[in-house]
Amino acid sequence: MTLPNLADRFAFHRATPQITIDEYERRRVIELGEWVVARDRIYLDKCFWIHLRAARSLAPTPPGASDLLDALVAGVSSGQLVCPISDVLFLELMKQSDPATRGATAELIDELSCGITLSSEPTRVATEVAHFLHANAGHRVHPLEHLVWTKVPYILGVQHPVATAFPEHEQVVIQKAFFDHLWEIPLSTMVRTIGNSWPLPSQFVDIADRLNRDNAAHASEMKSFSQVYRDEINGVLELAAPIAADVLHDMAVKALGPDIQPSEEEREGVRRQCLGLLRAAVRKPAGRRALRTLQVGALLHAALRWNRTQKLNANDMFDFHHAGAGLGYCDALLTDGPMHALLMQRNLAVERDFPCRVMSSVEEAATWVQHRIA
């Protein structure tokens, strides 16, 4: 739904006061998700966006870059495909120090992504957990693939303005109209507005150093890849268990009323039960597919730990998050050679759960896209 101007937005929202801001946001997300999944989704990591930007500016590029760019532009223009981004791609874009190349990359992303991004990774994980629990409780649910997309202004999460000078009903109108306004803002406008004042340094350097120390300290305990994977998946599921417990509490409140106030001991019991439920789920293909972002992350960290000679760096952390986004929700993942090699390791068996074509060759990617749009 696209309302032509601000006055029409306000008029529409004043006429539908029964729709809360949360429900309105959810409707827009589902509408967008239905649009996205009707197309082939091709996820490009930073290096491929750089290749395409160079091809557009006629700078030196790897063989096939111009063909890939032409094929992607044609596929997007014809409505056959889309190239969504993610929160980690946005963070890498904002790391580019040259405003000219940063702006040129953003304009290319606007064209090929149609302004579409996956929701932030924490939101995506919470959505996967909630969807899994609701589906297994017998509730009618939308396909997960309809629930994880948003527009780039909400790439790091959604916040709504609070205007206390207005009555509550008018605040909701303002919030929904503001949501519509931001929904249409392109990435290139965001990048120009932010300029060089991006305030968030990457925490991945510190995280990589800590993980390397922990891996070295426990290297002697690793007996098999399957054991290392179990350690990794159990660790991330411990972080997901409180999310699952909150979801179950919300479900109980909706079913039984708001008076449910479990004790802390009862809450801890539910968290332990949720952890057991999630661990049982990932032993099966359907569970791994449902909790796909956690599954991909656990596999990649296990592969890195199992290769005792490899050290993790900050760029690896970015690449891991790219892989989680691409494998989980796209038809193709275009990434660099080392990540491609890592994902193709027999131990990981990513093709078992994720029907996503992984490519690092620009020429191969160009040929693949050309065939998809033929």
C-alpha positions as CSV (number, residue, x, y, z in Angstrom):
1,M,0.0,0.0,0.0
2,T,1.4,3.4,-1.0
3,L,-0.5,6.5,0.0
4,P,0.4,9.5,-2.3
5,N,1.0,12.3,0.2
6,L,1.2,13.1,3.8
7,A,-2.4,14.5,4.0
8,D,-3.8,11.2,2.6
9,R,-1.8,9.2,5.1
10,F,-3.2,11.1,8.0
11,A,-6.7,10.9,6.7
12,F,-6.4,7.1,6.2
13,H,-5.0,6.5,9.7
14,R,-7.6,8.7,11.3
15,A,-10.3,6.6,9.6
16,T,-8.8,3.4,10.9
17,P,-8.2,4.0,14.7
18,Q,-8.8,0.3,15.5
19,I,-5.5,-0.6,13.9
20,T,-2.7,-0.3,16.4
21,I,0.8,0.8,15.4
22,D,2.1,-2.7,16.0
23,E,-0.6,-4.3,13.9
24,Y,-0.1,-1.7,11.2
25,E,3.6,-2.4,11.1
26,R,3.0,-6.1,11.0
27,R,0.6,-5.7,8.0
28,R,3.2,-3.7,6.1
29,V,5.9,-6.3,6.8
30,I,3.7,-9.2,5.6
31,E,2.7,-7.3,2.5
32,L,6.3,-6.6,1.8
33,G,7.3,-10.3,2.5
34,E,4.7,-11.5,0.0
35,W,6.2,-9.2,-2.6
36,V,9.8,-10.3,-1.9
37,V,9.2,-14.1,-1.9
38,A,7.5,-13.8,-5.3
39,R,11.0,-13.0,-6.7
40,D,14.4,-14.8,-6.7
41,R,16.4,-13.3,-3.9
42,I,20.1,-12.9,-4.5
43,Y,22.3,-11.8,-1.5
44,L,25.5,-10.0,-2.3
45,D,28.2,-9.5,0.3
46,K,30.4,-6.4,0.4
47,C,33.0,-7.5,-2.2
48,F,30.3,-8.2,-4.8
49,W,28.7,-4.8,-4.3
50,I,32.1,-3.2,-4.8
51,H,32.6,-5.2,-8.0
52,L,29.2,-4.0,-9.3
53,R,29.9,-0.4,-8.3
54,A,33.2,-0.5,-10.2
55,A,31.5,-2.0,-13.2
56,R,29.0,0.8,-13.3
57,S,31.7,3.4,-13.0
58,L,33.8,1.7,-15.7
59,A,36.6,1.1,-13.3
60,P,38.7,-2.1,-13.5
61,T,36.6,-5.2,-12.4
62,P,36.9,-8.9,-12.3
63,P,35.9,-10.7,-15.5
64,G,32.1,-11.0,-15.7
65,A,31.3,-8.0,-13.4
66,S,29.6,-6.0,-16.2
67,D,27.6,-9.0,-17.3
68,L,26.5,-9.6,-13.7
69,L,25.5,-6.0,-13.3
70,D,23.5,-6.0,-16.6
71,A,21.7,-9.3,-15.7
72,L,20.8,-8.1,-12.2
73,V,19.5,-4.7,-13.4
74,A,17.4,-6.6,-16.1
75,G,16.1,-9.1,-13.5
76,V,15.1,-6.4,-11.0
77,S,13.5,-4.2,-13.7
78,S,11.4,-7.2,-15.0
79,G,10.3,-8.1,-11.5
80,Q,12.0,-11.5,-11.5
81,L,14.5,-10.9,-8.8
82,V,15.7,-8.6,-6.0
83,C,19.0,-8.2,-4.1
84,P,18.1,-7.5,-0.5
85,I,20.7,-6.3,2.0
86,S,21.1,-6.8,5.8
87,D,22.1,-4.9,8.9
88,V,25.7,-6.1,8.6
89,L,25.9,-4.9,5.0
90,F,24.7,-1.5,6.1
91,L,27.3,-1.4,8.9
92,E,30.0,-2.3,6.3
93,L,28.8,0.4,4.0
94,M,29.0,3.0,6.7
95,K,32.6,2.0,7.3
96,Q,33.6,3.2,3.9
97,S,35.5,6.4,4.5
98,D,35.1,8.0,1.1
99,P,31.7,9.8,0.8
100,A,31.7,9.5,-3.0
101,T,32.1,5.8,-3.2
102,R,29.9,5.2,-0.2
103,G,27.1,7.3,-1.9
104,A,27.6,5.5,-5.2
105,T,27.3,2.1,-3.5
106,A,24.2,3.2,-1.7
107,E,22.6,4.3,-5.0
108,L,23.3,1.0,-6.6
109,I,21.9,-0.8,-3.6
110,D,18.7,1.2,-3.8
111,E,18.3,0.2,-7.5
112,L,18.9,-3.6,-7.0
113,S,17.5,-4.0,-3.5
114,C,14.3,-1.9,-4.1
115,G,14.9,-0.6,-0.6
116,I,14.5,-4.0,1.0
117,T,16.5,-5.5,3.8
118,L,16.2,-8.4,6.1
119,S,15.2,-7.3,9.6
120,S,18.1,-6.9,12.1
121,E,19.7,-10.2,13.2
122,P,18.4,-10.0,16.8
123,T,14.9,-9.3,15.5
124,R,15.2,-12.1,13.0
125,V,16.3,-14.7,15.6
126,A,13.4,-13.6,17.9
127,T,11.0,-13.9,14.9
128,E,12.3,-17.4,14.1
129,V,11.9,-18.6,17.7
130,A,8.4,-17.1,18.0
131,H,7.3,-18.5,14.7
132,F,8.6,-22.0,15.6
133,L,6.7,-22.0,18.9
134,H,3.4,-20.6,17.5
135,A,3.5,-23.1,14.6
136,N,4.1,-26.1,16.9
137,A,1.4,-24.9,19.2
138,G,-1.1,-25.3,16.4
139,H,-1.6,-21.6,15.7
140,R,-2.2,-20.4,12.2
141,V,1.0,-18.6,11.1
142,H,2.2,-16.8,8.1
143,P,5.2,-18.4,6.3
144,L,8.4,-17.4,8.1
145,E,9.7,-15.9,4.9
146,H,6.9,-13.3,4.9
147,L,7.9,-12.0,8.4
148,V,11.6,-11.1,8.2
149,W,11.7,-8.3,5.7
150,T,11.6,-4.6,6.2
151,K,12.7,-1.3,4.5
152,V,16.2,0.1,4.9
153,P,15.2,3.0,7.4
154,Y,14.3,0.2,9.8
155,I,17.4,-1.9,9.1
156,L,18.6,-1.6,12.8
157,G,15.1,-1.9,14.3
158,V,11.9,0.0,14.6
159,Q,11.2,3.0,16.8
160,H,8.1,5.1,16.9
161,P,7.9,8.8,17.8
162,V,6.2,9.7,21.1
163,A,4.4,13.0,21.0
164,T,2.8,13.4,24.5
165,A,1.4,16.9,23.6
166,F,-1.3,15.1,21.5
167,P,-4.1,12.8,22.7
168,E,-3.3,9.1,22.6
169,H,-5.5,8.4,19.6
170,E,-3.7,11.2,17.6
171,Q,-0.3,9.9,18.7
172,V,-1.1,6.6,17.0
173,V,-2.1,8.5,13.8
174,I,1.2,10.3,13.9
175,Q,3.1,7.1,14.5
176,K,1.5,5.3,11.6
177,A,2.0,8.3,9.3
178,F,5.6,8.6,10.3
179,F,6.1,4.9,9.7
180,D,4.7,5.3,6.2
181,H,7.0,8.3,5.6
182,L,10.2,6.4,6.6
183,W,9.1,3.3,4.8
184,E,9.8,5.1,1.4
185,I,13.1,6.8,2.2
186,P,16.0,5.3,0.1
187,L,19.3,4.2,1.5
188,S,21.2,6.8,-0.5
189,T,19.2,9.6,1.3
190,M,20.1,8.0,4.7
191,V,23.8,7.8,3.8
192,R,23.8,11.5,2.7
193,T,22.0,12.5,5.9
194,I,24.3,10.6,8.2
195,G,27.4,11.7,6.3
196,N,30.6,11.1,8.2
197,S,29.0,11.3,11.6
198,W,28.3,7.5,12.0
199,P,28.8,7.0,15.7
200,L,29.0,3.2,16.1
201,P,32.4,1.6,16.0
202,S,32.4,-2.1,15.2
203,Q,32.6,-4.4,18.2
204,F,33.7,-7.4,16.0
205,V,37.4,-6.8,16.7
206,D,36.9,-7.4,20.5
207,I,34.5,-10.3,19.9
208,A,37.0,-12.0,17.5
209,D,39.9,-11.6,20.0
210,R,37.8,-13.0,22.8
211,L,36.7,-16.0,20.7
212,N,40.3,-16.7,19.6
213,R,41.4,-16.8,23.3
214,D,38.5,-19.1,24.2
215,N,39.2,-21.4,21.3
216,A,42.8,-21.7,22.1
217,A,42.0,-22.4,25.8
218,H,39.6,-25.2,24.9
219,A,41.4,-26.6,21.8
220,S,42.5,-29.8,23.6
221,E,38.9,-30.6,24.4
222,M,37.8,-30.9,20.8
223,K,37.5,-34.5,19.7
224,S,35.2,-34.3,16.7
225,F,33.5,-31.8,14.5
226,S,30.1,-33.0,15.7
227,Q,31.0,-32.5,19.3
228,V,32.3,-28.9,18.5
229,Y,29.0,-28.2,16.6
230,R,26.9,-29.5,19.6
231,D,28.9,-27.1,21.9
232,E,28.2,-24.2,19.6
233,I,24.5,-24.9,18.9
234,N,23.9,-25.5,22.6
235,G,25.6,-22.2,23.5
236,V,23.4,-20.1,21.1
237,L,20.3,-21.9,22.1
238,E,21.0,-20.9,25.8
239,L,20.7,-17.4,24.5
240,A,17.5,-18.1,22.7
241,A,15.8,-19.9,25.6
242,P,14.8,-16.7,27.4
243,I,13.3,-15.4,24.1
244,A,11.3,-18.6,23.9
245,A,10.2,-18.3,27.5
246,D,8.9,-14.7,26.9
247,V,7.0,-15.9,23.8
248,L,5.3,-18.7,25.8
249,H,4.4,-16.2,28.5
250,D,2.8,-13.9,26.0
251,M,0.9,-16.8,24.5
252,A,-0.4,-17.7,28.0
253,V,-1.5,-14.2,28.7
254,K,-3.5,-14.1,25.5
255,A,-5.1,-17.4,26.3
256,L,-5.7,-17.0,30.1
257,G,-5.6,-13.3,30.8
258,P,-3.1,-10.7,32.1
259,D,-3.2,-11.9,35.7
260,I,-0.6,-14.6,35.1
261,Q,2.4,-13.6,37.2
262,P,4.9,-16.5,37.5
263,S,7.5,-16.5,40.1
264,E,11.2,-16.2,39.2
265,E,11.6,-19.9,40.0
266,E,8.7,-20.7,37.7
267,R,10.2,-18.5,35.0
268,E,13.6,-20.3,35.3
269,G,11.8,-23.6,35.0
270,V,10.2,-22.5,31.8
271,R,13.5,-21.3,30.4
272,R,15.1,-24.7,31.1
273,Q,12.1,-26.4,29.4
274,C,12.5,-24.1,26.4
275,L,16.2,-24.9,26.2
276,G,15.4,-28.6,26.1
277,L,12.7,-28.0,23.4
278,L,15.0,-26.0,21.2
279,R,17.8,-28.5,21.5
280,A,15.4,-31.3,20.5
281,A,14.2,-29.2,17.6
282,V,17.7,-28.7,16.0
283,R,18.2,-32.5,15.9
284,K,15.7,-32.5,13.0
285,P,15.8,-30.9,9.6
286,A,12.6,-29.0,10.2
287,G,13.9,-27.5,13.5
288,R,17.2,-26.5,11.9
289,R,15.4,-24.8,9.1
290,A,13.0,-23.1,11.5
291,L,15.9,-21.7,13.7
292,R,18.1,-21.1,10.6
293,T,20.0,-18.0,11.7
294,L,21.2,-19.7,14.9
295,Q,22.0,-22.9,13.0
296,V,24.2,-21.2,10.4
297,G,26.1,-19.3,13.0
298,A,26.7,-22.4,15.0
299,L,27.9,-24.3,12.0
300,L,30.4,-21.6,10.9
301,H,31.8,-21.1,14.4
302,A,32.2,-24.8,14.8
303,A,34.0,-25.0,11.5
304,L,36.4,-22.2,12.5
305,R,37.1,-23.8,15.9
306,W,37.7,-27.2,14.3
307,N,40.4,-25.7,12.1
308,R,42.8,-25.2,14.9
309,T,45.2,-23.2,12.8
310,Q,42.8,-20.5,11.7
311,K,42.3,-17.3,13.7
312,L,39.1,-15.3,13.6
313,N,39.2,-11.6,12.6
314,A,36.7,-8.9,12.5
315,N,36.0,-9.3,8.8
316,D,35.2,-13.0,9.4
317,M,32.5,-11.9,11.8
318,F,30.9,-9.7,9.1
319,D,31.1,-12.7,6.6
320,F,29.5,-15.0,9.1
321,H,26.5,-12.7,9.4
322,H,26.3,-12.3,5.6
323,A,26.2,-16.1,5.3
324,G,23.4,-16.4,7.9
325,A,21.3,-13.8,6.0
326,G,22.0,-15.3,2.5
327,L,21.7,-19.0,3.3
328,G,18.6,-18.6,5.5
329,Y,16.4,-16.5,3.2
330,C,17.8,-16.2,-0.3
331,D,18.1,-18.3,-3.4
332,A,21.8,-17.4,-4.0
333,L,24.6,-16.1,-1.9
334,L,27.5,-14.3,-3.7
335,T,30.5,-14.2,-1.4
336,D,34.3,-14.2,-1.4
337,G,36.4,-17.3,-2.0
338,P,37.4,-18.1,1.7
339,M,33.7,-18.0,2.8
340,H,32.7,-20.1,-0.2
341,A,35.3,-22.7,0.7
342,L,34.2,-22.7,4.3
343,L,30.5,-23.2,3.4
344,M,31.3,-26.0,1.1
345,Q,33.1,-28.1,3.7
346,R,31.6,-31.6,3.9
347,N,31.3,-31.3,7.7
348,L,28.8,-28.4,7.4
349,A,26.5,-30.0,4.9
350,V,24.7,-26.7,4.4
351,E,23.0,-27.9,1.3
352,R,21.1,-30.4,3.5
353,D,19.1,-27.7,5.1
354,F,19.5,-24.6,2.9
355,P,18.6,-24.7,-0.8
356,C,20.8,-21.7,-1.6
357,R,23.3,-21.5,-4.4
358,V,26.7,-20.3,-3.1
359,M,29.1,-18.7,-5.5
360,S,32.3,-16.7,-5.3
361,S,33.1,-16.5,-9.0
362,V,31.8,-13.3,-10.6
363,E,31.6,-15.1,-14.0
364,E,29.7,-18.0,-12.6
365,A,27.3,-15.7,-10.8
366,A,26.7,-13.7,-14.1
367,T,25.9,-16.9,-16.0
368,W,23.6,-18.2,-13.2
369,V,21.6,-14.9,-13.1
370,Q,21.4,-14.8,-16.9
371,H,19.9,-18.3,-16.9
372,R,17.4,-17.3,-14.2
373,I,16.0,-14.4,-16.1
374,A,16.1,-16.0,-19.5
